[in-house]
Amino acid sequence: MVSVIVFFDILIDRDNYAVVTSLTGGENGPIPVENRMTININDEITEVNVDSATVNYPNVRFDNGQYSFNISL
């Protein structure tokens, strides 16, 4: 049996249809945003940065050759 659990932590700008990589207003300039997908396959955890995801709100697509996903927000 294979157990797969995926957690998405992605911030999307609905007005610009884009993945947000930083927020304005920090004391020292923009605040970076780490958009991540955490994949747990049989207790082996892999973290994938998803800043390069393709957004066509409400749909988000990501494929880095090893992992891919399509979600609707």
C-alpha positions as CSV (number, residue, x, y, z in Angstrom):
1,M,0.0,0.0,0.0
2,V,1.2,3.5,-0.8
3,S,0.2,6.5,1.3
4,V,0.4,9.9,-0.4
5,I,-0.4,13.2,1.4
6,V,0.1,16.6,-0.2
7,F,-0.1,20.0,1.5
8,F,-0.3,23.1,-0.7
9,D,0.9,26.5,0.8
10,I,0.5,28.9,-2.1
11,L,-0.4,32.6,-2.0
12,I,-2.3,33.7,-5.2
13,D,-3.0,37.3,-6.3
14,R,-6.6,36.9,-7.8
15,D,-6.4,40.3,-9.5
16,N,-3.2,39.5,-11.5
17,Y,-3.7,35.8,-11.8
18,A,-0.2,35.1,-10.5
19,V,1.6,33.3,-7.7
20,V,2.7,36.0,-5.1
21,T,6.5,35.8,-4.4
22,S,6.7,38.8,-2.0
23,L,4.6,41.2,0.0
24,T,5.1,44.9,0.2
25,G,5.3,46.9,3.4
26,G,8.1,45.2,5.4
27,E,10.4,47.4,7.5
28,N,13.3,46.3,5.4
29,G,11.6,46.1,2.0
30,P,9.5,43.3,0.4
31,I,8.7,40.3,2.5
32,P,9.5,37.1,0.6
33,V,6.7,34.5,0.3
34,E,7.7,30.8,0.2
35,N,5.1,29.0,-1.9
36,R,5.5,25.3,-1.2
37,M,4.0,21.9,-1.8
38,T,4.9,19.3,0.9
39,I,4.6,15.7,-0.4
40,N,4.6,12.8,2.0
41,I,4.9,9.4,0.3
42,N,5.1,6.5,2.8
43,D,6.5,8.9,5.4
44,E,9.3,10.2,3.0
45,I,8.7,14.0,2.9
46,T,9.7,16.2,0.0
47,E,9.3,20.0,-0.1
48,V,8.9,21.6,-3.5
49,N,9.0,25.3,-4.2
50,V,6.1,26.2,-6.5
51,D,6.7,29.9,-7.2
52,S,6.9,28.9,-10.9
53,A,3.3,27.6,-10.9
54,T,1.0,28.7,-13.8
55,V,-2.1,30.5,-12.6
56,N,-5.3,31.0,-14.5
57,Y,-7.5,31.7,-11.5
58,P,-9.2,29.7,-10.1
59,N,-6.9,27.0,-11.6
60,V,-3.2,26.5,-10.6
61,R,-0.9,24.2,-12.5
62,F,2.6,23.1,-11.6
63,D,5.0,20.6,-13.2
64,N,8.7,20.4,-12.5
65,G,9.3,17.0,-14.3
66,Q,9.1,15.1,-11.1
67,Y,6.0,16.3,-9.4
68,S,2.9,17.9,-11.0
69,F,-0.5,19.1,-9.8
70,N,-3.6,20.9,-11.1
71,I,-5.8,22.4,-8.4
72,S,-8.9,24.7,-8.5
73,L,-9.1,27.3,-5.8
